[in-house]
Amino acid sequence: MDALTNILSHIRSAGALLGKNLMTPPWSIRFTDGASITLLTMLRGEAWVIPDDDAPVRLQNRDLAVVNGSRSFLLTSDPHVSVEPFYVFAEEGTCTDAAGNLLADEEICLGVRTCGTQLEAEHALLTGSYTTTGRIAERLMSSLPRVLVVPHQQQRSSHLSLLEAEIVLEEAGQQAILDRLLDLVLIGTLRDWLALPEASPPGWHRAATDPVVGAALTAIHNAPSQPWTVETLADEAQVSRATLARRFSEVMEESPIAYLTGWRLSMAADLLERSQDTVESIARQVGYSSAYALSAAFTREFDIRPTQHRTMTADAGC
């Protein structure tokens, strides 16, 4: 399994919020919904993505942008013009005005999954957002930039046009179709971004073409329950222990054992959320000798016991 397939096997849209926004500049929209991943493209016009915690990023016509992380951000037609948000996109897909008052559908709705000022507005924005769950998804996505952009000329997939056509339909099974199309657009966007000469790919992607680190990662991911050591991982890569330790740290920016521990504990957290297996069973699935050993390591890493983590995520509806 290649690195990109591996990351996306842990990240799937379900019940994603998708829509078209039709506006005449100057305009701005604030996103405070806490989505893990937001995909943006200007179907007409240009805009700027302005994260609260990062530098502004220009989004030209039909560029594809992925905003990574749940922190709020602003999308605006002009970063130099201060304009009250057309609306604030809040949690659970609700829209409010700048003062926090809930907007009624008739105030902004122009059609199926379409809102704005008028159908012939100068600018058209397409958005798709959803929240991922699980520590593995969080671990992998956290290594990507806050905002990544693929210029229109560098896009190699035609799935965006399919998503654009489907987004305004209302038929049986529509949400499932939109979820799958959004997954395809996201996959294509990440793949195209990783191929850009100016991109700074994360370690898990660089490792895919590294015979030493790639072999060690494959061994860890395929068999996390094995009693791996630096020496046995080096045997998998057919290099010396010192060579593996040095090369792994260069590419992944952490030691092989630190990565192994983080991966095992992230897997354990996800299994606690998504399965009914006992802590003892989960411990053995991820390479710990007992529930006690897993609990000690889990508490050190996440500052919460495995049973508490399971209860907390169940109460949150994860």
TORDOVO-283278 format. One line per 2 residues: number of its first residue (from 1); for each residue x, y, z of N, C-alpha, C. Coordinates in pm, whole numbers, plus 50000, padded with zeros to 5 digits. Example, Ala and Ser with C-alpha at 12.3 -4.5 7.8 and 13.67 -1.06 7.14 Angstrom:
2
1) 51319,49431,50780,51230,49550,50780,51320,49670,50780 | 51285,49775,50708,51367,49894,50714,51290,50003,50787
END
This chain:
318
1) 50085,49881,50000,50000,50000,50000,50088,50124,50000 | 50067,50215,49903,50148,50336,49899,50103,50433,50006
3) 50185,50535,50032,50162,50624,50145,50031,50701,50132 | 50000,50751,50011,49878,50829,49995,49755,50742,50014
5) 49757,50619,49964,49646,50527,49987,49631,50500,50135 | 49743,50486,50204,49741,50459,50347,49674,50573,50424
7) 49710,50697,50391,49652,50810,50464,49502,50821,50434 | 49463,50800,50309,49324,50819,50272,49235,50704,50315
9) 49294,50588,50346,49214,50479,50399,49161,50511,50538 | 49222,50611,50603,49177,50653,50736,49095,50781,50730
11) 49075,50837,50611,49004,50964,50598,48897,50949,50492 | 48771,50946,50535,48659,50933,50442,48551,51034,50480
13) 48493,51099,50379,48383,51189,50408,48256,51109,50434 | 48175,51157,50527,48046,51096,50558,47955,51208,50604
15) 47849,51231,50529,47761,51341,50563,47826,51476,50543 | 47913,51486,50443,47984,51612,50418,47885,51723,50383
17) 47923,51845,50419,47843,51962,50386,47900,52025,50260 | 47819,52031,50156,47863,52085,50028,47766,52192,49981
19) 47820,52291,49913,47733,52397,49865,47801,52491,49768 | 47718,52567,49696,47764,52674,49608,47724,52807,49669
21) 47813,52905,49658,47788,53039,49710,47805,53139,49597 | 47702,53219,49572,47702,53314,49462,47699,53455,49520
23) 47803,53535,49492,47817,53665,49556,47882,53765,49461 | 47856,53893,49488,47918,54002,49413,48019,54071,49504
25) 48144,54088,49461,48244,54150,49546,48214,54297,49574 | 48263,54348,49690,48346,54278,49787,48260,54192,49881
27) 48313,54077,49920,48242,53988,50010,48343,53911,50096 | 48294,53854,50203,48375,53763,50284,48282,53662,50350
29) 48336,53545,50377,48264,53439,50450,48358,53389,50559 | 48305,53372,50678,48387,53321,50788,48347,53176,50816
31) 48447,53089,50828,48425,52947,50855,48466,52917,50998 | 48368,52885,51081,48395,52851,51222,48333,52717,51259
33) 48306,52633,51158,48233,52509,51181,48316,52399,51244 | 48448,52418,51249,48534,52318,51311,48558,52194,51226
35) 48531,52201,51096,48556,52086,51009,48705,52055,51002 | 48737,51928,50994,48878,51886,50984,48938,51921,50849
37) 48856,51908,50745,48901,51931,50608,48796,52015,50536 | 48841,52122,50471,48751,52203,50389,48813,52218,50251
39) 48737,52179,50150,48783,52194,50012,48713,52315,49951 | 48790,52400,49881,48738,52524,49825,48782,52538,49680
41) 48694,52593,49597,48734,52633,49463,48642,52745,49415 | 48700,52844,49349,48623,52953,49291,48583,52913,49149
43) 48456,52882,49131,48406,52847,48998,48403,52969,48907 | 48383,53086,48967,48395,53214,48898,48464,53312,48991
45) 48559,53387,48937,48627,53486,49018,48747,53432,49093 | 48802,53514,49182,48917,53480,49265,48889,53518,49409
47) 48968,53463,49502,48949,53491,49643,49079,53470,49718 | 49076,53499,49847,49190,53477,49937,49144,53398,50058
49) 49222,53296,50092,49199,53221,50216,49288,53285,50323 | 49226,53328,50433,49301,53394,50540,49279,53317,50670
51) 49367,53223,50703,49355,53151,50830,49382,53245,50947 | 49320,53218,51060,49345,53300,51178,49489,53284,51227
53) 49551,53172,51192,49682,53139,51248,49790,53126,51142 | 49768,53181,51021,49867,53164,50915,49854,53276,50813
55) 49943,53276,50715,49947,53382,50614,49834,53364,50512 | 49787,53474,50449,49685,53464,50345,49736,53385,50224
57) 49644,53315,50158,49677,53235,50041,49580,53271,49930 | 49634,53304,49813,49551,53343,49699,49489,53221,49633
59) 49363,53234,49596,49290,53126,49529,49238,53181,49397 | 49307,53148,49287,49266,53196,49156,49154,53109,49099
61) 49098,53156,48988,48983,53089,48930,49009,52941,48905 | 48923,52856,48965,48922,52710,48952,49046,52643,49010
63) 49129,52717,49086,49228,52650,49169,49154,52567,49274 | 49217,52461,49320,49161,52380,49428,49243,52401,49553
65) 49174,52431,49663,49243,52451,49791,49187,52355,49894 | 49275,52304,49979,49235,52224,50094,49281,52298,50219
67) 49185,52335,50304,49218,52395,50432,49217,52283,50535 | 49329,52264,50599,49352,52149,50687,49345,52193,50833
69) 49258,52130,50910,49248,52162,51051,49120,52234,51086 | 49080,52225,51212,48950,52274,51255,48949,52420,51296
71) 49063,52487,51292,49066,52627,51334,48997,52715,51231 | 48940,52825,51276,48859,52910,51189,48944,52983,51086
73) 48878,53025,50977,48946,53103,50874,48845,53188,50800 | 48897,53285,50725,48814,53377,50647,48843,53355,50500
75) 48739,53360,50419,48754,53360,50275,48698,53493,50225 | 48777,53566,50147,48735,53700,50106,48775,53729,49962
77) 48698,53815,49898,48729,53854,49761,48848,53949,49754 | 48875,54020,49864,48984,54118,49864,49039,54131,50006
79) 49163,54089,50030,49219,54095,50165,49245,54236,50214 | 49240,54333,50124,49268,54472,50160,49141,54552,50189
81) 49025,54489,50171,48898,54556,50194,48827,54489,50311 | 48798,54566,50413,48728,54513,50529,48578,54515,50502
83) 48516,54400,50503,48373,54390,50475,48313,54288,50570 | 48196,54321,50622,48127,54231,50715,48095,54100,50643
85) 48118,53985,50708,48091,53857,50641,47949,53847,50590 | 47938,53798,50466,47807,53770,50409,47732,53673,50501
87) 47805,53574,50551,47755,53491,50659,47872,53423,50727 | 47845,53368,50845,47943,53289,50919,47895,53144,50915
89) 47978,53057,50860,47944,52915,50850,47983,52849,50982 | 47883,52814,51062,47907,52766,51197,47890,52615,51206
91) 47890,52563,51327,47882,52419,51349,47751,52363,51297 | 47757,52234,51255,47641,52160,51206,47577,52225,51083
93) 47657,52303,51008,47609,52358,50883,47518,52477,50895 | 47506,52534,51014,47421,52651,51030,47494,52776,50983
95) 47416,52876,50941,47472,53002,50895,47418,53115,50982 | 47506,53203,51025,47465,53318,51104,47519,53444,51040
97) 47466,53559,51085,47526,53684,51042,47646,53714,51131 | 47712,53826,51108,47834,53858,51182,47808,53870,51332
99) 47683,53903,51370,47649,53918,51512,47610,53786,51577 | 47606,53678,51498,47571,53548,51554,47425,53513,51544
101) 47346,53594,51476,47204,53564,51459,47183,53463,51346 | 47104,53362,51373,47081,53256,51276,47009,53312,51154
103) 47061,53281,51034,47000,53328,50910,46896,53228,50862 | 46780,53278,50826,46675,53191,50772,46708,53155,50627
105) 46660,53039,50582,46688,52994,50445,46648,53097,50341 | 46533,53160,50362,46485,53253,50260,46572,53377,50247
107) 46659,53401,50347,46747,53518,50340,46865,53497,50245 | 46912,53372,50234,47032,53348,50154,47017,53234,50053
109) 46911,53154,50064,46899,53035,49979,46851,53073,49839 | 46923,53021,49739,46887,53046,49599,46848,52918,49525
111) 46862,52803,49592,46833,52675,49527,46892,52562,49608 | 46891,52441,49553,46944,52324,49623,47094,52343,49649
113) 47132,52342,49776,47271,52359,49820,47335,52484,49757 | 47255,52584,49733,47304,52707,49670,47253,52826,49749
115) 47345,52914,49788,47304,53034,49860,47381,53153,49803 | 47335,53272,49838,47403,53390,49789,47310,53507,49772
117) 47351,53600,49689,47274,53722,49669,47188,53716,49544 | 47241,53658,49436,47164,53644,49313,47230,53539,49225
119) 47151,53473,49141,47203,53364,49058,47308,53413,48959 | 47299,53539,48916,47393,53591,48817,47510,53663,48883
121) 47535,53637,49010,47642,53706,49081,47777,53683,49013 | 47866,53779,49029,47995,53777,48960,48084,53661,49005
123) 48079,53626,49133,48164,53521,49187,48082,53400,49228 | 48140,53282,49207,48077,53156,49249,48180,53071,49321
125) 48146,53029,49440,48235,52949,49525,48173,52813,49550 | 48253,52708,49541,48209,52573,49579,48285,52531,49703
127) 48214,52479,49802,48278,52433,49925,48234,52291,49959 | 48322,52218,50022,48290,52086,50075,48369,52066,50203
129) 48302,52029,50311,48373,52016,50438,48319,51899,50517 | 48406,51839,50596,48363,51733,50687,48468,51717,50797
131) 48428,51646,50900,48515,51625,51015,48561,51481,51018 | 48689,51461,51022,48744,51327,51036,48751,51291,51184
133) 48752,51164,51213,48768,51118,51350,48885,51021,51355 | 48944,51010,51470,49050,50914,51488,49188,50977,51495
135) 49273,50914,51575,49407,50965,51597,49498,50944,51477 | 49475,50837,51400,49563,50814,51285,49539,50922,51180
137) 49411,50953,51153,49381,51060,51058,49441,51192,51106 | 49427,51220,51234,49482,51344,51290,49634,51346,51277
139) 49697,51233,51304,49844,51223,51298,49894,51248,51155 | 49825,51190,51058,49869,51203,50919,49840,51342,50864
141) 49720,51395,50889,49683,51525,50834,49762,51639,50899 | 49804,51621,51023,49876,51728,51092,50011,51757,51028
143) 50060,51667,50945,50189,51688,50879,50175,51766,50748 | 50051,51796,50708,50028,51873,50586,50018,52022,50618
145) 50038,52109,50517,50026,52253,50541,49885,52291,50584 | 49873,52406,50648,49741,52457,50688,49653,52478,50565
147) 49709,52535,50459,49636,52553,50334,49725,52506,50219 | 49675,52415,50138,49750,52375,50019,49663,52402,49897
149) 49727,52447,49790,49655,52488,49669,49715,52418,49547 | 49628,52367,49461,49669,52312,49332,49614,52404,49223
151) 49701,52473,49149,49653,52561,49041,49572,52483,48938 | 49480,52551,48876,49392,52488,48777,49472,52415,48668
153) 49583,52477,48624,49662,52419,48515,49730,52288,48556 | 49751,52267,48687,49819,52146,48734,49723,52036,48778
155) 49595,52057,48762,49498,51955,48802,49483,51850,48692 | 49490,51724,48732,49488,51616,48634,49359,51534,48637
157) 49268,51568,48727,49145,51491,48743,49025,51570,48694 | 48922,51501,48648,48799,51566,48601,48686,51555,48703
159) 48717,51508,48824,48611,51483,48921,48544,51610,48972 | 48615,51723,48967,48555,51848,49015,48432,51884,48933
161) 48438,51865,48801,48322,51897,48717,48204,51807,48750 | 48230,51682,48786,48122,51591,48827,48060,51638,48958
163) 48146,51679,49053,48095,51729,49180,48013,51856,49160 | 48061,51944,49074,47989,52068,49046,47850,52040,48988
165) 47839,51940,48903,47710,51906,48844,47616,51842,48945 | 47671,51759,49034,47588,51685,49129,47541,51770,49246
167) 47614,51874,49278,47589,51947,49402,47453,52014,49405 | 47395,52043,49289,47267,52113,49284,47150,52017,49262
169) 47177,51886,49264,47071,51787,49246,47016,51742,49380 | 46894,51695,49381,46831,51643,49502,46757,51516,49466
171) 46827,51402,49475,46769,51273,49439,46804,51171,49545 | 46742,51055,49538,46770,50948,49632,46918,50910,49626
173) 46978,50895,49743,47119,50857,49749,47216,50970,49721 | 47164,51094,49713,47249,51206,49672,47366,51230,49766
175) 47342,51219,49898,47451,51245,49992,47564,51145,49975 | 47530,51019,49951,47634,50918,49932,47716,50948,49807
177) 47650,50991,49700,47722,51026,49577,47814,51145,49602 | 47762,51247,49669,47844,51366,49697,47963,51332,49786
179) 47942,51246,49886,48053,51206,49973,48163,51137,49893 | 48124,51046,49805,48224,50973,49727,48295,51066,49629
181) 48220,51155,49567,48284,51249,49474,48379,51343,49548 | 48339,51387,49667,48428,51473,49745,48556,51398,49781
183) 48544,51270,49816,48664,51189,49842,48755,51187,49720 | 48695,51166,49601,48775,51160,49479,48844,51293,49449
185) 48772,51404,49469,48833,51535,49446,48947,51558,49545 | 48925,51520,49671,49030,51536,49771,49152,51452,49738
187) 49131,51326,49700,49242,51239,49663,49321,51300,49547 | 49249,51344,49443,49316,51404,49328,49391,51530,49365
189) 49332,51611,49453,49398,51736,49494,49526,51707,49570 | 49521,51615,49665,49641,51581,49741,49748,51520,49650
191) 49707,51434,49560,49804,51371,49469,49868,51475,49378 | 49787,51567,49326,49842,51672,49239,49932,51767,49317
193) 49895,51798,49442,49979,51887,49522,50114,51822,49552 | 50113,51694,49585,50238,51624,49614,50330,51620,49493
195) 50272,51630,49373,50352,51627,49250,50407,51764,49211 | 50363,51870,49278,50411,52004,49244,50557,52020,49283
197) 50640,52079,49196,50783,52095,49229,50806,52178,49355 | 50717,52276,49380,50736,52364,49494,50678,52311,49624
199) 50610,52196,49620,50549,52140,49741,50656,52089,49837 | 50622,52092,49964,50710,52035,50067,50638,51915,50127
201) 50651,51798,50065,50573,51683,50109,50614,51636,50249 | 50521,51583,50324,50553,51533,50459,50638,51408,50453
203) 50689,51370,50569,50779,51255,50576,50717,51127,50526 | 50588,51104,50557,50526,50979,50515,50521,50965,50364
205) 50520,51078,50291,50522,51070,50145,50665,51052,50094 | 50759,51125,50152,50898,51109,50110,50946,50966,50135
207) 50894,50906,50241,50935,50770,50275,50895,50669,50168 | 50790,50702,50091,50741,50608,49991,50846,50575,49886
209) 50934,50670,49858,51038,50648,49757,51174,50621,49821 | 51176,50607,49951,51301,50579,50022,51305,50430,50055
211) 51397,50354,49997,51397,50209,50018,51419,50168,50163 | 51490,50252,50238,51517,50219,50378,51397,50249,50466
213) 51356,50374,50467,51245,50414,50554,51114,50351,50508 | 51093,50345,50376,50971,50286,50324,50952,50142,50369
215) 51058,50065,50369,51049,49925,50412,51014,49915,50559 | 51072,50002,50641,51043,50000,50785,50900,50042,50812
217) 50853,50145,50744,50714,50189,50764,50616,50081,50721 | 50643,50017,50608,50554,49911,50561,50545,49799,50665
219) 50657,49764,50724,50658,49659,50825,50575,49700,50947 | 50589,49824,50991,50514,49873,51107,50365,49876,51077
221) 50328,49931,50962,50186,49945,50929,50119,49810,50903 | 50191,49717,50843,50132,49588,50811,50122,49496,50931
223) 50210,49513,51028,50212,49422,51144,50249,49498,51271 | 50164,49589,51317,50198,49667,51437,50211,49583,51563
225) 50152,49464,51563,50159,49380,51684,50292,49307,51698 | 50374,49307,51595,50503,49240,51603,50595,49311,51703
227) 50682,49238,51769,50773,49299,51869,50892,49368,51801 | 50862,49474,51729,50965,49541,51651,51069,49609,51740
229) 51193,49600,51694,51304,49677,51751,51374,49746,51635 | 51464,49835,51666,51539,49900,51558,51614,49796,51477
231) 51663,49694,51544,51739,49590,51474,51651,49510,51379 | 51533,49468,51424,51447,49388,51337,51390,49473,51223
233) 51365,49599,51248,51321,49688,51140,51434,49709,51039 | 51557,49717,51089,51672,49729,50999,51685,49603,50913
235) 51654,49489,50970,51658,49365,50892,51555,49371,50778 | 51438,49426,50805,51336,49440,50702,51386,49529,50588
237) 51461,49633,50624,51513,49726,50524,51646,49681,50465 | 51702,49573,50520,51829,49517,50474,51943,49619,50485
239) 51946,49687,50598,52054,49781,50628,52095,49759,50773 | 52200,49828,50812,52245,49818,50951,52151,49895,51043
241) 52161,49862,51171,52080,49931,51271,52108,50080,51269 | 52236,50119,51262,52273,50260,51263,52222,50333,51139
243) 52227,50265,51024,52180,50327,50900,52030,50353,50907 | 51953,50255,50956,51808,50275,50966,51776,50389,51062
245) 51840,50390,51179,51810,50494,51277,51840,50633,51222 | 51952,50646,51153,51989,50777,51098,51895,50819,50986
247) 51871,50729,50891,51789,50764,50776,51644,50789,50817 | 51592,50708,50908,51454,50723,50953,51434,50860,51019
249) 51527,50899,51103,51517,51028,51171,51527,51144,51073 | 51608,51128,50968,51621,51233,50867,51490,51255,50792
251) 51424,51146,50755,51304,51156,50673,51180,51185,50758 | 51164,51115,50868,51042,51124,50947,51051,51223,51063
253) 51169,51271,51090,51194,51367,51198,51156,51311,51335 | 51168,51182,51351,51156,51114,51479,51219,50977,51465
255) 51251,50914,51577,51318,50785,51572,51220,50675,51533 | 51272,50559,51487,51183,50449,51451,51094,50405,51567
257) 51149,50399,51688,51071,50353,51803,50968,50458,51844 | 51002,50585,51833,50903,50690,51863,50787,50683,51765
259) 50817,50662,51637,50711,50651,51537,50626,50527,51565 | 50692,50414,51593,50622,50289,51622,50526,50308,51740
261) 50574,50371,51846,50491,50392,51964,50371,50481,51931 | 50396,50592,51860,50288,50682,51824,50184,50615,51737
263) 50231,50533,51641,50138,50463,51552,50053,50362,51628 | 50116,50285,51715,50044,50185,51793,49937,50251,51881
265) 49973,50359,51948,49879,50424,52039,49767,50493,51962 | 49797,50546,51843,49693,50605,51760,49596,50497,51712
267) 49649,50381,51674,49564,50269,51637,49476,50226,51753 | 49535,50220,51872,49459,50180,51991,49345,50278,52017
269) 49372,50407,52004,49268,50508,52025,49154,50490,51925 | 49187,50463,51800,49084,50444,51699,49003,50317,51724
271) 49069,50211,51766,48999,50086,51797,48907,50103,51917 | 48949,50181,52015,48864,50208,52131,48737,50282,52089
273) 48749,50369,51990,48634,50446,51942,48541,50363,51855 | 48598,50275,51772,48522,50216,51663,48490,50069,51681
275) 48539,50007,51787,48511,49866,51808,48467,49843,51952 | 48415,49724,51976,48376,49683,52111,48478,49589,52173
277) 48595,49577,52111,48698,49489,52164,48741,49534,52303 | 48780,49441,52385,48828,49474,52519,48963,49545,52510
279) 48998,49614,52616,49128,49681,52618,49240,49578,52608 | 49220,49461,52669,49319,49355,52660,49340,49311,52515
281) 49228,49292,52442,49237,49251,52302,49304,49358,52218 | 49266,49483,52239,49325,49593,52163,49474,49604,52192
283) 49512,49583,52315,49654,49588,52352,49734,49490,52269 | 49685,49370,52256,49758,49267,52181,49755,49296,52030
285) 49648,49356,51980,49640,49389,51838,49744,49494,51798 | 49779,49582,51891,49870,49691,51858,50010,49671,51916
287) 50036,49553,51974,50174,49523,52012,50210,49541,52158 | 50110,49549,52247,50139,49556,52391,50106,49423,52456
289) 50180,49389,52559,50169,49256,52619,50044,49239,52704 | 49987,49350,52750,49871,49342,52838,49794,49473,52836
291) 49672,49469,52891,49593,49591,52903,49664,49692,52993 | 49731,49641,53096,49803,49732,53187,49914,49807,53113
293) 49991,49734,53030,50101,49797,52957,50048,49903,52860 | 49938,49870,52790,49878,49967,52699,49827,50088,52775
295) 49759,50063,52887,49701,50173,52964,49809,50270,53011 | 49922,50216,53056,50031,50303,53104,50086,50389,52991
297) 50111,50327,52875,50164,50402,52761,50061,50501,52708 | 49935,50459,52701,49827,50544,52650,49809,50668,52737
299) 49813,50649,52868,49796,50761,52960,49913,50858,52950 | 50034,50806,52933,50150,50895,52916,50136,50979,52789
301) 50087,50917,52682,50078,50986,52553,49963,51085,52546 | 49844,51044,52594,49724,51124,52575,49667,51184,52703
303) 49728,51154,52815,49684,51207,52944,49541,51165,52978 | 49504,51046,52935,49372,50991,52965,49381,50839,52954
305) 49311,50768,53041,49315,50622,53036,49232,50570,52919 | 49265,50451,52865,49189,50397,52752,49039,50390,52777
307) 48999,50343,52895,48855,50332,52924,48789,50469,52926 | 48859,50570,52977,48803,50705,52978,48790,50759,52835
309) 48890,50729,52753,48886,50773,52613,48765,50713,52543 | 48740,50584,52565,48627,50518,52500,48495,50581,52546
311) 48482,50606,52675,48359,50666,52728,48339,50806,52674 | 48447,50885,52671,48438,51023,52627,48398,51032,52480
313) 48458,50952,52394,48425,50958,52251,48286,50902,52224 | 48242,50804,52304,48106,50751,52289,48005,50858,52327
315) 48032,50932,52434,47942,51038,52477,47935,51151,52374 | 48046,51172,52303,48050,51278,52201,47987,51234,52070
317) 47949,51106,52062,47885,51057,51940,47983,51019,51831 | 48111,50994,51867,48212,50958,51767,48192,50814,51722
END
